[in-house]
């Protein structure tokens, strides 16, 4: 499963994406967030714990209980401001 990150999350991770092991498809967004936190260094893990970080599955913003399957396109991003 490939998980993408945008804005400050990408900068803190030092990469655009993170690959989870094959066969390790979390049941929902909340479980995925925890799996990412477990694999991450402290600064990035802390950023992922921020309740204002959004998740989109297949380009639609979803909540923590949204179910996942291995073919989903998943992206995490901080709140955006306009201007």
N, C-alpha and C positions, 0 to 999 in steps of 0.2 A: 504494500500500500504506500503510495506516494502522497506526502502531505506538504503543501506549499505554505510559505510565509511571506508576508509583505510588510513594507515600511520598516519601523524600528525593530520589529521582530526578526526580519531578515538580517538587519544589521547586527543585532545581538547574537543571533545564531551563527552568522558568518557564512550563510548559505541560503539559497532560495527555497530549498526543500530538504526533507528528511525522509528517508526510506525506512519503513518498519519491516521487520522480518516477515518472510512469506508465511502464510498460514496464521498470522497474528492479526486478525481483523477484530478490533474492539467492537463491542456490541452497539455502542452509541458514542456521540460526540464527547460526553463527559469522560468515558473510559479512554477514548483516544487522547484527550487532553492529559489525563493522568499518565498514560504510556509515554507521551512526549516529554512530560516533566521528569519522569524517572530516567530517561535517556540523556537528559540535558545537564549542562553545567549550571551552577547556582544562579548566575545573573539571568540567563535565558529562562530557567525554570521559574524564577520569581516573576518575570514578565508574563509568562503563560498563566500564572495564577491570578492575574488581574481580571476581575469579573467584567471589565469593560472590553476585553478582547473578544471580538466576534469570530464566529466560524461560519463558513459557507460550504454547503455540500451541493455539488453540481450547480454552482453559481447562484444559489439561493441561501440567504442567511437563515440559520436554523438555531434551535435551542439545544441545550446539553443532552436532552433525552432523545434527540433525533437518531433513529437507527442507521447503521452504516453497513455497506457491503464492500467487498474488495475492489469493485470496479468504480466506486465513487471518486469524483474529483473533489479534494478537500483543501480548503484554504483558511488560514487564520490571519487576522489582521486587526490592528488597533482601531479605535474610533477615528474617523476622518473628519476633517474640518474643511469647510468650503472657503472660497475666496476668489 
